[in-house]
Amino acid sequence: CRSVLTRTKILAYAFRMTGDARYRERLWTELDAVGSFPDWNPKHFLDTAEMTHAVAVGYDWLYADWSPERRERLRGMIVDKGLNPFVRAESAWWKTCPHNWNQVCNGGITVGALAVADEVPELAGPIVRDGLRNIGRAMASYAPDGGWGEGPGYWHYATSYTVWYLAALESALGSDFDVAAAEGFDLTALYPIHLTAPSGRPFNFADASDRAYNRGPAFYWLARRFDLPVAAAFATGTDKPDPLDLLWFSAADKALLEKLPTDMHFKGVDVVTMRGAWEDSKALYAGFKAGANDVNHSNLDLGSFILEAGGVRWALDLGGDDYNLPGYFGKARWDYYRMRAEGHNTLVINPGAGPDQNPEGAAPITAFAGGADGARATADLTSAYAGAEKVVRTLKRIGGTAVEVRDEITPRGPAEIWWFMHTRAKVEIAADGRSARLREAGRTLRVSLADGPADMRFSTMPATPLPSSPNLPGQRDNSDVTKLALHHKAAAAVAWTVRMELEAKGK
């Protein structure tokens, strides 16, 4: 569906700009082919919505250039394979859910409805009205400051469809009916900007991957709509241009990025980012994940962090696993390593066969401060762990070269505690076990215990489940990843601080 949408925009735009019939005919070949599909997979309605969007763009942008017969065929596809299945799914959960399915399904189908509204008003009108009523539930998820709980990948997906939806309403009906006035939406472009590390890779919590996302036309639209030129500055220079970039483009100076705060707490989702500097690909950067475990696409990752310094991502998030694994979005979700706390850079207390964090746990950021010299954020992780009366983690940026992670734990009786950090670097443990050096790309990160129990020692482990954990078949291979670990058995309150500092080159 996305391939068709991409090809449709490019071919339709090329034909409109050049008048070269080859582009129109190649687009017809594409659209005629998808019209021959028996359906657009309504059992996974994201597919139906995206294909409806694609065909609607092809129908609308080249409407005056299609023959009457081709118009009829394209209109029939939109109605029969897009709009009618939407109407038949009268009480579908995805119409009113608070996450990406809402914007994609309501947004894609509304684009289709608007394309044929003058020809089938009795069908299209109610769909447009339903979309305006339904999309508010998802728009509320941007409050209060533009954060998005599903992670950066799904921010791009949900927000791109929101922008397409709003732009279609405005161009077809002259108004977005105040949908864009939802609290936090005017600030939401700042969220992926802060979540993008100096390397260009995102802080990829939840099911997101750490590949660099296309900075896309939505940023230009948001920049124009909300007078936020820094969004356009961030988007400029993308390596995957889109025809809508040209339609919505606005020029902005990259220097605007350097005026943003180096450290940010997104309160709605309780995610923190810290950086030593903007526009320096080697700058120190840390992302700290608190928030809630019951958000769509969440992992059991409360307290997890990532770390970049010197152009290397030292502490990484493995990202999601294969969505087609049995029970991945159901009862087996917390049995997969990458979904569990042990698959993240956080704590595991009293490991066992069940979920290793409370799937309904929430971790508020209780304190945050940032500035030129450093930053600090504290998260109360207590509700994530049944085996502890109190769990507090503080992440601290010290200038532009070091980060400290401090954990304070009060267990409920004797407890087995693990501290984990995943890395692709080569790890060398010091003889006394109190420090380690991570080496990658000619740089060295020293990881050391600044304080804590005298018997604590660093060790390395494979990025695989603990012996007490489930180990289901079919999971993605993590053999290129090493897990740096601390292990401690506590009967009373315990605390320690791990310091991570980039060494000068050559050490």
N, C-alpha and C positions, 0 to 999 in steps of 0.2 A: 504493500500500500504506500509506504514512504517512497519507494523507488518511483512509483507512478506519479506521486505528488511532485517529487523533484523534477522529473522529466516534463511533466505538464507545465510547470511554471517556466522552465527554461525554454521549451519549444514554443509555448504560447507567446512568451515575451520576445523571443527571437523573430517569430513571424510578425508580431505587431511592429517591431522596430525596423524590419528589413523588407517585409512584403514577399519574401522568398517562399514560394509554395511548398518547397521541400520540408520546411519546418511544420507547416500545417498538416501535410500528409503523413509525416512521421508521427505527429501527435494523434492523428486519427487512427493510425495503426495500433497505437498504444491503447487508446480508449476503447476502440472496437474490440480489442482482445479481452479487456476486463469486463466488457459488457456480455461476453460469451461465458463468463463464469456462471455456474448455477446459482451462486449467491456470494455475498461478501463477508461470509463467516459471522453471522449475527450471534452465534453462541459465545463469541469473544468480541463484544460489540465495539471495542476499540478499532478493530479491523474495518468494520462496516462504516464507522464514522470517518476514518481517515480516507477510505476509498471514495466515500460520498464527497468529501471535501475536494479530493483530487479531480474527480469528474466534473464537479460544479465549477471549478476554476477553468477547466478546459472549455466547458459549455459557455460560460459567461464571457471570458476574455476574447473568444473568437466567435461569439454569437453571430455577428453580422457576416462572417465569412463562411459559416457552415451552410450547406444546402438545407432546404426544408426537411429532407429525409434524414439527414444526419442530426439535425436538431431534435427531431422527434425521437430518434434512437437514444441520444444522450439524455434527453428529458425522461424517457422511459426508464433508463438505467437508474437515474437519481430517485425516481418515484418508487419503482418496484424493488430495487435492491438496497435502498437507503431509507427513504422516508417511511414507507409502509412498515418495514420491520421495526423501526423506531416506535411507531404508533402501536404496533401489536405488543411491544414490550412495555405495556402500560404502567406496571408497578415495579419495574426493574430497579434494583438497589442503586445502580450506578447513575441514575438520573439525579439523585439527591445526596450522594455521598460527599464527604468533605475533602476529597483528594483528586488526583489527576484524572481519574475516570470521568468525573463530572464534567470538567472543562473539555476534555477530548470528545466525549460522546455528545454532549449538548452543543459544543462549539462546532464540531465537524458537521453534524446534522443540520444545524441552523444555517451554516454556509450553503449547504445544499438546498434548504428550504427557501432561502432568499434568492437563489439563482432561478428558481421556477415559480416564485410567489405570484407573479403577475399572470401566470398560466394555469396554476392549480391553487388558487387562493384558499379554497375550502380545506385543503390538506396542509398547505404551508403555514397559514396564519396561526392555527393553534400550536403548531410545533414551535414557531418563533416565540409565542407567548409563554409556552411551557418552559422553554429555555431560559427566558428572562426570570421566571419564577424560581427555577431550579438552581441556577448557577450561583446564586447568592450564598448557598451553603459552603461551596468551595472557596468563594472569594473571601469569606470570613476567616479562612485559614491563614491569610496574609497578615492578619492583625497581630500586634499593633505596629510592627516595624518592618514588615516585608519578608520576614523569614519564612521558610517552607520546610515542614517537618520530614518530608520524604527524601531529603537529600538533594544535592545539586543536580543530579541527572534528571530527576523527576521535576525539579523546579523548571528546568529548560523545557521539558515536555509539556507540563501543565501551563506554564506561562506563555509559551509560544502559541498554544491553542487559545488561550484567553485573549491574546493580542489579535490573532486572526479573527476571532469571534467579534471582538469590539470593532475592529477595522471594517468588517463586513456590515455590521449594524450601522455604522456611521456612513459608509458609502452608499448603502442601499436605502436606509430609512432616515438618515440625517441626524441620528442621535444614538448614543449608547445607553440611554435610559438610566443613567447614573450608576451603571454597573462598575465603571472604573473608579467611582468615588468610594469604593470599599476601603475601610481603614487599612493602612499599610501598603496598599497596592501602589501608591505613588512613590514609595521608597524601595520597592522590591528589587529594582535593578541593582541596588547596592549589595544585596545579599550574595549573588554569585561573584560579584567583584571582590568582596572580602574573602569569599571561600576559595578563590583562585590563588594558589601559592605562587611564589616567585618563578617556579619552573614552568608555570602555565597549567599545571595539573591541579585538579580540585581537591579540596578536603572532602574525601568521598565516603562519608558515613552512610549508613543504611545500605540499600542494595546497589548503590552507585559504584561505577568503576572509577579508576583514577586516570582514565584517558582524558586528554584535553577536549572540552566540548566546543562545538562551533559557537562563536559568539553572536552570530545570527542577527537577523533584521529586527527581532523583538526589541533589542536594545535601542535601535534607532527610533522605533515607534515610541517607546517609553521615554526616551530623551526628549522627543518633541512634545509628547502629550503632557509631561509633567515638568517641563523646563529643567531637565536634569542633564546638562551636557556631558557630565562625567560618564554617563552610560554610553553615549556616542563615542567618547574617547576610548573607552574600554573595547568597544566593538570594532573600531577602525583597524584595518590590517588583518582581518580574518583570512585564513587560507582556504575557506570554503564559501566563496561568495554566493549570494542568492539574489534572484531578480528583485526581491522585495528590499534588499539593501539599497538598490538604486532608487526605488520609489520612496523610501522613508529616510534616506541618508541625510544626516546633518553633520557638518564639519565641527570638530572639537579638538582642542589642544590636549595631547597626551599628558602635559604637565598638570592637568587637573587632577589626575590620579594621585600625584604626590601631595595634594592638599587634603586628602582623606585622612581620617585617623588611622594610625598604625594598628590599633587594637580595637576590637568591636565585640560587643555582647548583643546578640539578637535575642531579645527577651521572650518573644512569643514561642520560640523553639528551644531556648536555653542552649545555644551554640556560641562558642567564643573563638575568635581568631586573633592571633598576635603576630606581628612581623617587625623585623628590625628596620626595614625601609621599603618604600615603593620603587618600582621600576629598576630593581636590581635583581637579576636572575639568581644571584648567589646569596641573597639575604636570608637571614634566619626567619623561619615561619613555623608556628605551631597552631594546630586546630584542636579544640577541646570539646568533646561531645557530652552534654548532659541531656536534659529534656525528658522525654517519655518513651518507654518501650512499646507502647500500644499504638503508635502511629503507623499508618500504612507503610509497608516496605521496611519497617524498622528491623534492626538486629538487636540482640541483647548486648548493647555496646555502651551502656551508661558509664561514664568516666574514661572512655577511650580517648586517645590522642594520636595525632600524627606530628612528625617533626621533619623539617627540611633545614639544611644549612650548607653553605658552600656549594650549592648546586646539586646536592644529593638528598633524596628522601630517605632518611635513616629509619624512622618509625613509620610503618605503612599500614593502611587498611587493605585487607585482601579483596574487598568488594563482594558482590553477590555471587551465588552459585548458579547452576543451571536451573532455570525456571521450570523445566519439565521434569525435574526430580520428583518422585512420588511424594505427595504431601508437602511440597515445598511451601505452598501457601495455605497449608492446612495443619493437621495434627502432628505431622512429622517435622515441621519447620525448625523447632528448637533441638532436633536431633542431628542437624547438619553443622559441621564444624564452623563454617564461615558465618553462621547465624548466631553462634553461641558466644558467651563472654570469653571463653578460653581461646577463641579465634580472633580476639581483639587485644588492643593494648590497654588492658584494664585488669581488675582483680577477679579472682575466683576464690570463693570461701566455701569450704566443705564440699568439694566436687563430688558429683554422683551422676546417676543416670538421667535425672530429670533436668529441667531448665536450670542453668547455672546463674541466671539472674531472674528476678520476678518479671514475667512477661507483661505485667501491668504496672511495673515499678516506674516511678518518676523521680528525677533528680534535678531539683532547682539549683540554679546558680545563686548562691547566697551572698556573694561579694564579688565585685569586679572593679578594677581600676587599671588604667593604661596611660602611657605617656612616652616621651622620648627616651627616657632612661630604662624603662621596663614596664611590665604589666603583671597582674595577678588576677586569677579567677579561682573561686572556691565553689565546689559542688557538694551538696549533701546527697550521698548515694545510699543512704540507709534503707530506703524502701526497696532497693534492688536486691537486698541480701537478707534471707531469713535467718542466717546464722550469726547475725551481729546486731547489737543494740545501737551502734553508731558507726557509720563509715563516712569519712570526709576526705575528699581529694582536692588538693590545691595545685594548680599549674602556674608556674611563675616564669616569666621571661626576664632575663637579666641582660640588659643592654642588647647587643646584636650578636652575641656569641654563645650564650648559654641558656638552658632551660632547666628548671627543677620541678620534680613531681613529688609532692609530699602526701603520704597516706597516713591517716589516723583512724585506727580501728578498735572498737570495744566489742569483743565477741560475746556471744551468749554461751558461756562455758568453753571448754576446750575446742579449738578451731584449727583447721588446716587452711593456710592462706597461700595463694599463688599470686605473683606479680608477673605480668607478661608484656613483652614488646616484640613485635614482628619486624624483621629487617631482611633485606637482600644483601647486606654488607657481609664481608668476612669478619668473623668475631674471634677475638683473642682474649681469653680470660687471664687476668693476672694471677700470679702464684698464690696470693693470699685470698683470692676469690672476691675481694671487695671492690674490684673495678674491672672494666673490660675496655678494649679498644675495638671500634668498628672501622673497617677500612673499605673504601669504595671510591673509584674514579680519582685516585691519587689524593684523597682527603681522609682525615682521621677524626672520628668522634670519640671522645673519652666519656665513658659512662661509669659513674662511681657512686658508692654509698657515702653520702655526706654525714649521715648519722644512722642510728638504728640498732637493733639487737646485735650483739657481738657474734652470734653464730650464723648470721645471714651471709650467704654466699651467692654470687652469680653462677649460673650454669647455662648451657645451651640445650635446646630440645628441638626436635622436628616440629613443623607446624601441622601437627596431627592431633587427634583426640587423646586425652588422658586415658589411662587404662580403665578408669571407672566410667568413662563417657561412652555414649553410643557411637558407632562407627559404620554408618550405612554405606552401601556400595554406590558407585557412580559419581562421587563428589570430585570436584576439580582438584588437580594435582597442585600441591604447594611445595614441591620438593626443592624449588629454588629459593625458599624462604627459611630462615633460621629464627627460632624463638629464643630470645634472651629472657631468662627467668630468675626469679627469687622465690624461695620457699621457706615458710616459717610456720611452726606450730605454736599457737598462743593460747594461754589460759586466762590472760588478763589484757588490759588495754596495751596497745603497742603502736608505735609510730616509726616511720623512717622517711628519709629523703633521698631520692635518686637525682643526681646532677648529670646533665648531658652537655658537654662543652666541645665546640669545634676547636681542634688544635691547629696551630700554624702549619702551613705547608712544610713538608719535609720531616715532620715528627712521626 
